[in-house]
């Protein structure tokens, strides 16, 4: 057993363990919610649902835009979320309320989504997008294959990741792409904070991936990872520090603010600390990663 923890996101009752496979090194949560009871841990106020709502009236922050341009001038090699491709067909699994679909549609992509939450999927459909409500396991095969499938912080929520990846393999054109982001349980953040790690997210996160275990899972699903990007943000680190302070009854006002950082307006803080985050990402020590994988047809 690696650690014991609780639900720190929704504050629902229960104690959970994280165990590691002695053969492949993959870590998983036990006991875990069943597919039938999983919805209990995804209330309508669940953070990703709120954070992906599209507000057409929202205006950008001029000072933040200036800071963003200044940082990009110093560090021009920013992580890109997708390979450089011409607009084509893209599916987002776990599309939540539709922010990414909206962004890609505006760039000329043909977009579709898949979302477990009825409320969030309704919000995405209200934007005019085709969105299936339900789990990936129950979703029907598409009428046309996709060129790209993306999932932002989704794979760790799935009960059978290998079967899910095999299903997505069937849905993608030859030489198509799979782009996934997941928390990085191989980082120093996880080793230092353990049950206080913000990205642990028990029991919603059923699996906890390191770069090595993610490569093995993707290979078993028919995908070959060709690139790994370690995110250049430190919000997980600050929020984990907040959890640690709360557990030790220290600095309650500060700890509350730190825990709230990942879901609050953190753009300015991210850019101020970008140099440090950039350095940590070089060594694979930030708490999140995105992988590009190509469909393997052998």
Buried (B, 14 or more C-beta within 10 A) or exposed (E): EBBEBBBBBBEBEEEBBBBBEEEEBBBBBEEBBEBEEBEEBBEEEBEBBEEBBBEEEEEEEEEBEEBBEEBEEEEEEEEEBBEEEEEBBBBBBBBBBBBBBBEBBEEEBBBBBBBBBEBBBBBBBEBEBBBBBBBBEEBEEBEEBBBBBBBBBBBBBBBBBBBBBBBBBEBBBEEBBBBBBBBBBBBBBBEEBBBBBBBBBBBBBBBBBBBEBBBBBBBBBBBBBEEBBBBBBBBBBBBBBBBBBBEEEEBEEEBEBBBEBBBEEBBEBBBEBBEEBBEBBEEBBBBBBBBBBBBEEE
